Amino acid sequence: MIARLLFAWWWRQIRSLIPERMRLARLPSPPRLVAAWNGQSLSLSLERQGRSTPLGTLGLSEAADAETQVACQAMQAGRHRPTETILLLSPGMVMQREVTLPAATETDLDGTLAYEMDRLTPFSADALFYSHTIIRRDAALNQVRILLSLVLRASVAPPLGMLASLGIQPDRLEDAARSVPIPLKTDRSPWRSLKDTRILVAAGATLLPALVVALLFWRQSTEQAALSARITALRPAALQAAMLRREAEDRQAGETVIAATRRQWGDPMAVLAATTQMLPDNSFLTDLSLRQGQLIISGQSPEATGLIQVLSRTPLFRNPAFVAPVTRVTGQNASVFSIRVDVGH
């Protein structure tokens, strides 16, 4: 069943690709039965290749009904049996209204409308024949606006009963202007429209290239799906590698900045080590400050002036000088000093 429906859908798509002029010339439209209801009687006619052949009218008299029944039986037994039946309704029978629904319902509008029909209209879904047409999609509001076409089942019960007496079940309803089709759910085979020999020949002619194209698309889709799955599987590892690379680059950049700063302003540990080594044993520091390449040390030493010479001979230090007068400590063989020296390059 699914395969037949799929093939019927595929054939409709193929026919839609054929230009109308070529389709009319090469594949003339199959005959169809049109039943026009005026509220009292039902006029039947056979449409084929743009021409309409009256078959009769039901509901006028018993004699007219009998003649119409004979004409319909002959039509159904003949070569040009109609492939579809259309019930044309009188003006005013088709009702329409616009409805706004969430965009998520677009995947199953039929089910949504059947569930919401008693809220959208004064009738339940079981009391109506209806169809819908999407007229606008609003991505910003995440909504879809549709045109809902409705016909009360009770209003079309008389013409449906007349057609049923002839063994005919219509495929769809249309308004008087034939601009609003409302399909009717039937159990008719979708293969019925393929009984025309010319249609079968055209279908066979287009089937092989269509299958080749479909195979190419299927193969491309399969390869893309496999590639997408592989990319998805490798994405976590790629993200982790990128994160580690950024961390390594950030760490390297930080180390570069630190190394450049140490070269310019001096390494605090190297400054502390050099200062400790150059101080005599009988000297000590009370304060040490290293800021932006300048070292300031304060303390006591028996020979404070000799510290200037020692600092001058140390490669790490440059331009040593006292920043305050050297003062002797009363009662002690020591002097208080405060020296500033440049550090780094």
PyMOL commands that set and color helices and strands:
alter all, ss='L'
color gray80, all
select helices_A, chain A and resi 2-17+20-26+62-77+103-120+125-127+153-165+190-194+197-265+268-278+304-313
alter helices_A, ss='H'
color red, helices_A
select strands_A, chain A and resi 32-37+42-48+51-58+84-88+95-102+128-138+143-152+172-174+181-183+284-291+294-301+317-322+327-328+335-343
alter strands_A, ss='S'
color yellow, strands_A
deselect
rebuild
show_as cartoon
